[in-house]
Amino acid sequence: MGVCASLNSTIKTKGDDEKTDVESGDIGEIKEGDNEDTVSAGSNERSDIDDIYVTVAIDIGTSYSGYSFCFKDAWMGFKATTEPEEKVPTVLLLNPDETLNSFGHDAITTFNEMDEVNRRECFYITNFKLCLYRVSKLSFQTTLKAGNKHINAMHVFSLAIKHFMTMACDTIFNHSDEQSQVSDINEENVDWILTVPSIWTDSAREFMLESAKKAGIMPEKLRIVLASEAAAIYFRENELLEMVPESEEETGTTGFKYIMADIGGGVVDVCVHEVLGDQRIRELYMSTGGDIGSSAINSAYLIFLESLVGREIWTEFRTLHRKSYLDIINNYEQVKRTFSMTNDESLRLLLNKELAQTFSRKTGKRLKTVVSANFTDDSVRLSEDEEKLFINQSLMELFFCPAVDDILGKINKVLVECNDPDLSTLVLSGGFAESPYLQERLQNNLQIETMLVVKNAW
């Protein structure tokens, strides 16, 4: 199996004269596009598509990552064989020698079960995708900060890509239900796709190309696909066709214009598309956006919890009770996904007794008593066992507002500058796009007639 064998090649580090260190909070500059530009979705298509039998798409997201693959069938085209819900958290755990220990849920679990000494020696890496947006000038020597240590950024991206390459090959060649198709496939018959945000710079896209090359993907076998265009094609082939009668499918969507907003965990990407008559999509407004995804909401909540107990106590809790800390984050993530403007009851969140116990030991006071005294309006309260935190609707909205207001501003700016009466449809894609609260705010505050959410379009 040529393609699988190529995954076992060693990832070598390539040198460069410049070294850039990526620290949390360093924001690179990027210009917003407001001039009309036209590109065609699918312009990156390969000319040797007849020789491709398997296509594997890898999506390294800020919050979640995954892969999907499909076989080419002479009658049915490409058939997807993996499901989007199989995505895992974008978390890498590297050994002290910088080799991959684990990825996703396994990385989180393994790191939580380590003692403090081993944790300090390993590299626990999250949110690393944002460095490609936040750094204005990337190089082969750009580094990421993991705890108190630094590691080469391209090495990290290469390991992440190689991890999903290995998983995809294992599924295709060892566990696939399509064994009859697999038997004749070799390296020359596999096409690889990496999705990237449209707002990334050329430097960031080139960085991904080099990372993929280090992971074992030959440049001629790789396509870089813009996430917004991939979602747009999915939308055109599925939801959009349902909007017109079957007899008008070939012509009924020609000239249709819409705003496409790809809203994920780390980055928001907004542009305007027009459907052309030759099965292509034209970009009418260059992508604009920023690092204002749903991860900012999680950060706002964690800052609130820190203010509730104090920085020293919060830091000790995070360090000594990693599993409980992660349980709090995961619980909030679940509550956040279903939060809506129509909530009329207090939201129940996990707190964990270890945090209350640490607070009591450090201050000599009961956390429930202190919270009750500080929030006399009952906007925040604790359960009697101090394992549950209840917050009201208004406070939860405060966590959402900065990110949602920014997203609203980006989309409204596009509407105002386009000033096109035919532009009345908003199409949402990405994980955060499925948030009921976000959808309600957009529907209530934007001058649009139709809002559609593209599900499972990664």
C-alpha positions in Angstrom: 0.0 0.0 0.0 2.1 2.9 -1.3 0.1 5.7 0.3 0.2 4.1 3.7 3.9 3.3 3.5 4.6 7.0 2.8 3.0 8.0 6.1 5.8 6.2 8.0 8.5 8.5 6.6 10.3 10.7 9.1 9.2 14.3 9.4 12.3 16.4 9.0 12.8 19.9 10.1 13.6 22.5 7.5 15.8 25.4 8.4 15.3 29.1 7.9 17.1 32.2 9.0 14.1 33.8 10.7 12.6 32.6 14.0 9.2 33.8 15.1 7.7 33.0 18.5 4.0 32.8 18.7 2.7 34.0 22.1 -0.9 33.9 23.1 -2.6 37.2 22.2 -0.2 38.3 19.4 -2.5 39.4 16.6 -1.3 39.7 13.0 -2.7 42.4 10.7 -5.0 41.5 7.9 -6.8 43.8 5.5 -10.6 43.5 5.0 -11.6 43.2 1.4 -14.3 45.6 0.1 -13.5 45.5 -3.6 -15.2 43.2 -6.0 -13.2 40.2 -6.9 -14.2 37.0 -8.7 -12.9 33.5 -8.3 -14.4 30.2 -9.2 -15.1 27.4 -6.8 -13.4 24.4 -8.2 -10.6 26.3 -10.0 -8.2 24.2 -8.1 -9.5 21.0 -9.7 -6.9 18.5 -11.0 -6.7 17.6 -14.6 -6.0 13.9 -13.9 -9.2 13.3 -12.0 -9.8 10.1 -14.0 -6.9 8.5 -12.2 -8.2 9.3 -8.7 -10.1 6.5 -7.0 -10.1 7.8 -3.4 -10.3 11.4 -2.1 -9.4 12.2 1.5 -10.3 15.5 3.0 -8.6 16.7 6.3 -10.0 19.6 8.3 -7.7 20.9 11.1 -10.0 23.2 13.0 -9.4 25.5 15.9 -11.6 23.5 18.2 -12.3 20.2 16.4 -10.6 18.3 13.6 -11.4 15.3 11.5 -11.3 13.7 8.1 -13.6 12.2 5.5 -13.0 10.1 2.4 -14.9 8.9 -0.6 -14.5 6.4 -3.4 -15.0 7.3 -7.0 -17.8 5.2 -8.6 -18.4 5.2 -12.3 -22.2 5.5 -11.8 -22.6 7.2 -8.5 -19.7 9.6 -8.4 -18.1 10.1 -5.0 -19.8 8.6 -1.9 -18.8 9.8 1.5 -18.0 7.1 4.0 -17.3 8.9 7.2 -19.5 11.1 9.3 -18.8 14.7 10.4 -19.8 14.0 14.0 -16.7 11.8 14.3 -14.6 15.0 14.7 -12.4 15.2 17.8 -10.9 18.1 19.8 -7.9 19.7 18.2 -5.5 18.8 21.0 -2.1 17.3 20.6 0.0 15.7 23.3 3.7 15.3 22.4 6.3 13.3 24.2 9.4 15.0 25.6 11.3 14.1 22.3 8.5 15.9 20.4 7.0 12.7 18.9 3.2 12.4 18.9 1.8 10.7 22.0 -1.9 11.1 21.3 -4.5 13.4 19.7 -8.0 14.5 20.6 -9.9 12.9 23.4 -7.0 10.5 24.0 -4.6 13.4 24.4 -6.9 15.1 27.0 -7.3 11.9 29.0 -3.7 10.9 28.9 -2.5 14.4 30.0 -5.1 14.5 32.8 -3.9 11.2 34.2 -0.2 12.3 34.2 1.5 13.4 37.4 2.8 17.0 37.5 6.4 16.0 36.6 5.4 14.3 33.4 3.1 17.1 32.4 5.9 19.6 32.6 8.1 17.4 30.4 5.4 16.9 27.7 3.9 19.3 25.2 0.2 19.9 25.5 -0.9 22.0 22.5 -4.3 23.5 21.9 -5.7 26.4 19.6 -2.5 26.2 17.5 -4.4 26.8 14.3 -4.9 30.5 15.3 -1.1 31.1 14.9 -1.5 31.0 11.1 -3.9 34.0 11.4 -2.3 35.9 14.2 1.3 35.9 12.9 1.9 38.3 10.0 5.1 36.7 8.8 5.4 32.9 9.1 8.6 31.0 8.5 10.0 27.5 8.9 11.3 28.5 12.3 8.0 29.9 13.7 7.4 28.4 17.1 4.4 27.8 19.3 4.3 28.2 23.1 3.2 25.1 25.0 3.3 25.7 28.7 6.8 27.1 29.5 8.3 25.5 26.4 8.4 26.3 22.7 8.1 24.0 19.7 8.4 24.4 16.0 4.9 25.2 14.6 5.4 23.4 11.2 6.3 20.3 13.1 3.1 20.5 15.1 0.9 21.0 12.0 2.7 18.1 10.2 2.1 15.8 13.1 -1.6 16.7 13.1 -1.9 16.2 9.4 0.0 12.9 9.5 -2.3 11.7 12.3 -5.3 12.0 10.2 -3.5 10.6 7.1 -2.7 7.5 9.1 -6.3 7.2 10.4 -7.8 7.6 6.9 -5.5 5.0 5.4 -6.2 2.5 8.2 -9.9 2.9 7.6 -9.7 2.7 3.9 -7.3 -0.2 3.6 -8.1 -2.2 6.7 -11.7 -1.6 7.7 -13.5 -0.4 4.6 -16.7 -2.0 3.4 -15.5 -1.3 -0.1 -12.7 -3.9 -0.2 -13.4 -4.6 -3.9 -12.5 -1.0 -4.7 -9.5 -0.9 -2.4 -7.6 -3.8 -3.9 -6.5 -1.9 -7.0 -5.7 1.4 -5.3 -2.1 2.6 -4.8 -0.5 6.0 -4.0 -1.1 7.4 -7.4 -4.9 7.0 -7.0 -5.3 8.9 -3.8 -6.1 12.7 -3.8 -5.7 14.7 -0.6 -7.5 17.9 0.4 -6.8 20.3 3.2 -9.4 23.0 4.1 -8.3 26.5 5.1 -10.2 29.7 6.0 -10.5 32.2 3.1 -9.2 35.0 5.3 -5.8 33.3 5.7 -2.9 35.0 4.0 -0.9 33.5 1.1 1.9 32.9 3.7 -0.4 30.9 5.9 -1.6 28.8 2.9 2.0 28.1 1.9 2.8 27.1 5.4 0.0 24.5 5.3 1.4 23.2 2.0 4.8 22.8 3.5 3.4 21.1 6.6 1.5 18.6 4.4 4.7 17.9 2.4 6.5 17.2 5.7 3.7 14.9 6.7 4.2 12.8 3.5 1.7 14.3 1.0 3.3 15.1 -2.4 2.4 18.6 -3.7 0.9 17.2 -6.9 -1.4 15.0 -4.8 -2.7 17.9 -2.6 -5.4 20.5 -3.1 -5.9 23.4 -0.7 -9.6 24.2 -0.6 -11.2 27.3 1.0 -13.7 26.3 3.7 -16.3 28.8 2.5 -16.1 27.6 -1.1 -16.4 24.0 0.0 -19.5 24.9 2.1 -20.9 26.9 -0.8 -20.6 23.9 -3.2 -22.3 21.6 -0.7 -25.0 24.2 -0.2 -25.5 24.6 -4.0 -25.8 20.8 -4.5 -28.1 20.2 -1.6 -30.1 23.0 0.1 -30.2 25.4 -2.8 -31.7 22.9 -5.2 -34.5 22.3 -2.8 -35.5 25.9 -3.1 -36.5 25.6 -6.8 -38.8 23.2 -8.7 -37.2 20.1 -10.1 -38.0 21.3 -13.6 -35.9 24.4 -13.1 -32.9 22.9 -11.3 -30.6 23.7 -14.3 -31.5 27.4 -14.6 -33.5 28.3 -11.5 -30.5 29.1 -9.3 -28.5 31.0 -11.9 -27.8 34.5 -10.7 -28.7 33.7 -7.1 -26.7 35.7 -4.7 -26.1 35.1 -1.0 -23.8 35.9 1.9 -21.8 33.0 3.1 -20.6 33.1 6.7 -18.4 30.3 7.9 -18.5 30.6 11.7 -16.3 28.1 13.6 -14.6 27.8 16.9 -11.7 30.2 16.1 -12.3 32.1 12.9 -15.2 33.8 11.2 -15.1 34.1 7.4 -17.7 36.2 5.5 -18.0 36.7 1.7 -20.7 37.0 -1.0 -21.3 34.4 -3.7 -23.2 34.4 -7.0 -24.3 31.1 -8.6 -23.4 31.0 -12.3 -25.0 29.1 -15.0 -22.1 26.7 -15.7 -22.2 25.0 -12.3 -19.7 27.4 -10.8 -19.7 30.0 -8.1 -18.4 33.5 -8.3 -17.1 35.5 -5.3 -18.5 39.0 -5.4 -17.1 40.3 -2.1 -13.7 39.3 -0.9 -13.6 37.3 2.3 -13.5 39.3 5.5 -13.6 38.2 9.1 -11.3 37.6 12.1 -10.5 35.4 15.1 -13.9 35.9 16.7 -15.3 32.4 16.9 -17.1 30.5 19.7 -13.9 29.8 21.6 -14.1 33.5 22.8 -17.3 32.6 24.6 -15.6 29.8 26.5 -12.8 32.1 27.4 -15.2 34.7 28.8 -16.8 32.1 31.0 -13.5 30.9 32.4 -12.5 34.5 33.2 -15.8 34.8 35.1 -15.1 31.7 37.1 -11.6 33.0 37.9 -13.1 36.3 39.1 -15.5 34.3 41.3 -12.8 32.5 43.3 -9.7 34.6 42.7 -6.7 34.0 40.4 -4.6 32.1 42.9 -7.3 29.6 43.8 -8.3 29.2 40.2 -4.7 28.5 39.1 -4.3 25.9 41.9 -7.5 24.2 40.9 -6.6 24.0 37.2 -3.2 22.6 38.1 -4.1 20.0 40.8 -7.5 19.0 39.5 -7.1 18.8 35.7 -10.0 16.3 35.2 -12.4 18.4 37.2 -11.3 21.5 35.3 -11.9 19.8 32.0 -15.2 18.5 33.1 -16.3 22.1 33.8 -15.2 23.2 30.3 -16.9 20.2 28.6 -20.1 20.8 30.5 -20.2 24.5 29.6 -19.6 23.6 25.9 -22.7 21.4 26.0 -24.9 24.1 27.6 -23.5 26.7 25.3 -24.5 24.8 22.2 -28.2 24.8 23.1 -28.5 28.2 24.7 -31.2 30.4 23.3 -32.8 33.8 23.8 -36.0 32.0 24.8 -34.4 30.5 27.9 -36.5 31.6 30.8 -34.9 29.6 33.6 -31.5 29.8 35.3 -28.9 27.7 33.5 -27.4 24.8 35.5 -23.6 24.4 35.1 -21.2 22.0 36.6 -18.8 23.4 39.2 -17.2 20.4 40.9 -16.7 20.1 44.7 -12.9 20.4 44.3 -13.1 24.0 43.4 -15.3 24.8 46.4 -13.0 22.8 48.7 -9.9 24.6 47.4 -11.7 28.0 48.0 -12.7 27.0 51.6 -9.2 25.7 52.4 -7.6 28.9 51.1 -10.0 31.5 52.5 -11.7 29.8 55.5 -15.1 30.7 53.9 -17.8 28.7 52.1 -18.0 29.5 48.5 -21.8 29.4 48.4 -22.0 32.0 51.2 -19.6 34.3 49.4 -21.4 34.0 46.1 -24.8 34.7 47.8 -23.4 37.8 49.4 -21.9 39.1 46.2 -24.9 38.4 44.0 -28.0 39.4 46.0 -30.2 39.4 42.9 -29.7 35.7 42.5 -28.2 36.1 39.1 -25.5 33.7 40.3 -26.0 31.0 42.9 -24.7 27.6 44.0 -26.4 24.4 44.9 -26.3 23.3 48.5 -23.5 20.8 47.8 -21.6 23.4 45.8 -21.3 21.2 42.8 -23.7 23.1 40.6 -23.6 26.7 39.5 -26.8 28.5 38.4 -26.6 31.7 36.3 -29.4 33.7 34.7 -30.1 34.5 31.1 -28.6 38.0 31.2 -25.2 36.8 32.5 -25.0 34.0 29.9 -25.7 36.6 27.2 -22.8 38.7 28.4 -20.4 35.8 27.6 -21.9 35.6 24.1 -22.2 39.3 23.3 -18.7 40.3 22.3 -18.3 37.5 19.8 -21.8 37.7 18.4 -21.8 41.5 18.2 -18.5 41.3 16.2 -20.0 38.7 13.9 -23.1 40.8 13.4 -20.9 43.8 12.6 -18.9 41.9 10.0 -22.0 40.6 8.2 -23.8 44.0 8.4 -20.8 45.7 6.9 -21.0 43.4 3.9 -24.7 44.1 3.5 -24.2 47.9 3.7 -21.2 48.0 1.3 -22.8 45.7 -1.3 -26.1 47.7 -1.2 -27.8 45.1 -3.4 -31.5 44.5 -3.1 -31.1 41.0 -4.5 -28.8 40.1 -1.6 -31.3 38.9 0.9 -30.1 35.4 1.9 -27.6 34.5 4.6 -26.0 31.1 4.5 -24.3 29.9 7.7 -21.7 27.1 8.0 -19.3 26.0 10.7 -19.8 24.6 14.2 -20.9 27.8 15.9 -23.4 28.5 13.1 -25.7 25.9 14.7 -26.0 28.0 17.9 -29.7 28.9 18.5 -28.7 32.1 20.2 -26.4 33.2 17.3 -29.1 32.4 14.8 -31.7 34.4 16.7 -29.5 37.4 17.1 -28.7 37.4 13.3 -32.3 37.0 12.3 -33.4 39.8 14.6 -30.7 42.3 13.7 -30.0 41.9 10.0 -32.0 43.0 7.0 -32.3 39.6 5.4 -35.3 37.6 4.2 -33.9 34.1 4.5 -31.3 32.5 6.7 -30.1 28.9 6.1 -27.7 26.7 8.1 -25.5 24.3 6.1 -25.1 21.2 8.4 -22.4 18.6 8.1 -20.7 20.6 5.3 -17.1 20.3 6.5 
